[in-house]
Amino acid sequence: MDETAVGARIAELRTAKKMTQAQLAEQLSISDKTVSKWEVGGGYPDISLLPALADIFECTIDYLLLGTNRTQQKIFIGYPHSIYSNGKMTKKGITQKLNEEYLPKGWKVIQAKLSCAADNESVLVVIEK
């Protein structure tokens, strides 16, 4: 792992998202000087910031640090036509969420299983990128 290579990847990912150093810093609650320091190879992001950076850039932590990707997976379990958000039932179903938020970004469904009982219908969906 090389500070200069990690910094170059962060700069590349940030510019691909059309973000300034200040905008990235604001999302991470750090200073733009810290982002600048990373990008010139003057240090690494704090380990606690890696998950947020990976989410912002839609990549894996492996890619941020090593320049290689591993498969990223997400699992959804719930009802096909409604999901829970912050403990509350919403009208947006898993199918709609996948179609709107994940599939257009390169995620693929690798497993889907529908379970039907007399009084309940649930679904398990595994996606990967």
N, C-alpha and C positions, 0 to 999 in steps of 0.2 A: 504494500500500500504506500503510495507516494503522495505527499501533500500537494505537489504541483499538479499531478494528474487528477486528484480529487477536486481541487479547485477549478481546474479547466472544465471538468464535467459539470460542476455546479453552474459555472458561467454559461456553458453551452445550453444546459437545460433551462436556465433562467431566461436567456435571450430567445430561445425557441418559444417560450411562453409569453414573450413580449412584456417581460416584467423588468422593472428597474431594481437595482440593489435595494433601494429604499422600500419598494413595495414588498419584496421578499422579506426584508428585515421586519417590516410591520406585521406581516402574517406570522412571523416566528417570535414576535415580541423581543427583538434584539436590535442592536444598532446597525445602520448600514455600513459602518466602519468594520464591523465584525464580518459581514458578508464580503466586503472588499478584501479583507485579510485572507479569508479562505480562498478567494478566487486568484490571488497572486501566490498562493502556496505558503502562506505564513502560518498555517495551522489547520486543524480539522474542526468540523462542527462538533459541538458537545454531543455525546451519545444520546442524550435525552431528546435532541432535535431531529435525529435521523428518521424516526417514523413520520414526523410532520413533513420533512423535506421530501421523503418518498411519496407521500400523499399529494403534496403540491405538484410535484413533477410527474406523477403517475408512473413511477418506476419502482424498482425494488431497492432495498438498502444495499444489496449486493452490487447493483449497477452503480449506485452513488460511490461506493467505496472501491470497487474492484474493476468496474467497467464491463462486467459480465452480468447476464440476467439469469435468474432462475424463474421457474414458473410461479406466478402469483395466483392464488385461488381464493375465492370467496364462497361461502355457503349460506343459502337462504332457506329457512324452514318457516312455514306458515301457511296461510290461506291464499289460494291463487288470486282471489279478487280483493283481498284486504290484508294489510300488514299493520304491525304495531310500530309506532314511532313515539319515542319517549314515554312508553307505557300506555299510549292512547291508540285506539283503532283509527286507521285512516282509510279513505276510500281507494287510495292508490294500491293496486294489487302487485304482487311480485312480478307477474308477467309484464305489467306496464312499467314497473320500475326497471326491469332488465332492458326492455326495449328502449326506454328513454335515456337511461343513465349509464348503462354498461356496454351493451352490444354495439352502439355507434363508436365506442372508444376502443374497439378491438378485442373485447372480451368474447369468449365462446362458451356456450353451454356444453359441458362434458358429461353431465348426468342430470336427469330429471326423473322424479318418481312421484306419481300421484297416488295418494291413499284415500280411498273412499270408504267411509263407514256410514251406517244408517243416518246418523245425526251430524256427521262431520266430514269435511273434505279438506285434506291438507296436502302440501307439496314440499318436496325437498329438491332444490336446484343447486348444482355445483357449477361454478363458472371458473374459467382460468384465462390468463393473459400471458 
